[in-house]
């Protein structure tokens, strides 16, 4: 995906919004490409490394408690080792923002849970988010994170 196309789409979305709903985001999204904050060129090493680690964002229907209608899981694998962060999320605003926080971290080795720890909830003004740019019918999702980086995922079959 071309940065210029995503940048133009992002500018339009800031004015018009995306119209995305939680149901549009459901699934397992494989991270494909990342751009560092302020860069118009994808970071090939980081993109390759994250793909090699099977970096993914899984979005499912949430509990609905406290306005969190989504459940997010961010995970990577290195062979039999899996590191997984999980927590609630929701869509906010016209764009919308996918606001979330991770309330647990799990480390598994060969399917055996070695660590399962609760995490503190960050203050609302420090919560991570993805400013959604587009969920394309061809199976890709683009968003800019709180730190300013841009990410492109593809929907896993």
C-alpha positions as CSV (number, residue, x, y, z in Angstrom):
1,X,0.0,0.0,0.0
2,X,1.3,3.4,-1.0
3,X,1.8,6.0,1.8
4,X,0.5,8.8,-0.4
5,X,-2.8,7.0,-0.8
6,X,-3.2,6.4,2.9
7,X,-2.2,9.9,3.7
8,X,-4.8,11.3,1.4
9,X,-7.4,9.0,2.8
10,X,-6.5,10.0,6.4
11,X,-6.9,13.7,5.5
12,X,-10.4,13.0,4.1
13,X,-11.3,10.8,7.1
14,X,-10.4,13.6,9.6
15,X,-13.1,15.8,8.0
16,X,-15.8,13.2,7.0
17,X,-15.2,10.2,9.4
18,X,-15.1,6.6,8.2
19,X,-18.6,5.4,9.2
20,X,-17.0,2.2,10.6
21,X,-18.8,0.2,13.2
22,X,-17.4,-2.4,15.6
23,X,-18.8,-5.2,13.4
24,X,-16.6,-4.0,10.5
25,X,-13.4,-4.6,12.5
26,X,-14.1,-8.2,13.7
27,X,-11.5,-10.8,12.9
28,X,-7.8,-11.5,13.1
29,X,-5.7,-8.8,11.5
30,X,-2.1,-9.7,10.5
31,X,0.3,-6.7,10.7
32,X,1.9,-6.1,7.3
33,X,3.5,-2.7,7.2
34,X,4.5,0.0,9.6
35,X,5.6,3.6,9.1
36,X,7.3,5.5,11.9
37,X,5.9,8.8,13.1
38,X,6.7,11.5,10.5
39,X,8.0,9.1,7.9
40,X,6.6,8.7,4.4
41,X,8.6,5.5,3.9
42,X,7.6,2.2,5.4
43,X,10.1,0.8,7.8
44,X,11.1,-2.5,6.0
45,X,13.0,-4.0,8.9
46,X,10.3,-3.4,11.5
47,X,7.6,-4.6,9.0
48,X,9.6,-7.7,8.2
49,X,10.3,-8.4,11.9
50,X,6.7,-8.0,13.0
51,X,5.5,-10.2,10.1
52,X,8.1,-12.8,11.1
53,X,6.7,-12.8,14.7
54,X,3.2,-13.3,13.3
55,X,2.1,-9.9,14.9
56,X,-1.6,-9.7,14.9
57,X,-4.5,-7.8,16.3
58,X,-7.6,-9.8,17.1
59,X,-10.9,-8.0,17.5
60,X,-14.0,-9.7,18.8
61,X,-17.3,-8.7,20.3
62,X,-16.9,-7.5,23.9
63,X,-18.9,-7.8,27.0
64,X,-20.6,-4.4,26.7
65,X,-19.7,-3.6,30.3
66,X,-18.6,0.0,30.9
67,X,-19.3,0.9,27.3
68,X,-16.6,-1.6,26.0
69,X,-18.3,-3.4,23.2
70,X,-15.1,-4.8,21.8
71,X,-12.4,-7.2,23.0
72,X,-8.9,-6.8,21.6
73,X,-5.9,-9.1,21.7
74,X,-2.5,-8.1,20.5
75,X,-0.1,-11.0,20.1
76,X,3.2,-12.2,18.7
77,X,4.7,-15.6,18.3
78,X,8.3,-16.8,18.2
79,X,8.1,-20.5,17.5
80,X,6.3,-22.1,20.4
81,X,6.5,-18.9,22.5
82,X,3.4,-16.6,22.4
83,X,3.1,-13.2,24.1
84,X,-0.5,-11.9,24.2
85,X,-2.0,-8.7,25.6
86,X,-5.8,-8.6,26.0
87,X,-8.3,-6.0,27.0
88,X,-11.5,-4.1,26.3
89,X,-12.0,-1.5,23.6
90,X,-14.7,0.7,22.0
91,X,-15.2,3.1,19.1
92,X,-15.4,6.8,20.0
93,X,-16.3,9.8,17.9
94,X,-17.0,10.3,14.2
95,X,-13.7,9.2,12.8
96,X,-13.8,6.9,15.0
97,X,-11.0,6.2,17.4
98,X,-10.6,2.6,18.5
99,X,-9.8,3.3,22.2
100,X,-8.6,0.4,24.3
101,X,-6.4,-0.8,27.1
102,X,-4.8,-4.1,27.9
103,X,-5.8,-5.4,31.3
104,X,-3.8,-8.7,31.1
105,X,-0.7,-10.2,29.6
106,X,-0.1,-13.9,29.0
107,X,3.0,-15.8,28.1
108,X,2.7,-19.3,26.8
109,X,5.4,-21.7,25.8
110,X,4.4,-24.8,23.8
111,X,0.8,-24.1,24.9
112,X,1.6,-24.1,28.6
113,X,0.8,-20.8,30.4
114,X,3.9,-19.5,32.1
115,X,2.6,-16.1,33.0
116,X,-0.9,-14.7,33.3
117,X,-0.8,-11.3,34.9
118,X,-3.4,-8.5,35.4
119,X,-2.3,-5.0,34.2
120,X,-3.2,-1.7,35.7
121,X,-5.8,0.4,33.8
122,X,-4.2,3.6,32.4
123,X,-5.8,7.0,33.0
124,X,-8.4,7.8,30.3
125,X,-6.2,10.6,28.9
126,X,-3.3,8.1,28.5
127,X,-5.2,5.2,27.0
128,X,-3.9,3.8,23.7
129,X,-5.9,4.2,20.6
130,X,-5.9,3.7,16.9
131,X,-7.3,6.5,14.7
132,X,-9.0,4.4,12.0
133,X,-8.3,5.4,8.4
134,X,-9.9,2.7,6.4
135,X,-11.3,-0.8,6.5
136,X,-11.2,-1.8,2.9
137,X,-13.6,-4.5,1.5
138,X,-10.5,-6.1,-0.1
139,X,-9.4,-7.1,3.4
140,X,-7.1,-4.5,4.8
141,X,-7.2,-2.1,7.7
142,X,-5.1,1.1,8.2
143,X,-4.8,3.2,11.4
144,X,-2.5,5.6,13.1
145,X,-1.6,4.9,16.7
146,X,-1.4,7.2,19.7
147,X,2.4,7.5,19.2
148,X,1.9,8.7,15.6
149,X,3.0,5.6,13.7
150,X,0.9,4.2,10.9
151,X,0.0,0.6,10.5
152,X,-1.5,-1.6,7.8
153,X,-3.0,-5.0,8.6
154,X,-4.6,-7.6,6.3
155,X,-7.5,-9.8,7.4
156,X,-6.4,-13.4,8.1
157,X,-8.5,-16.1,6.3
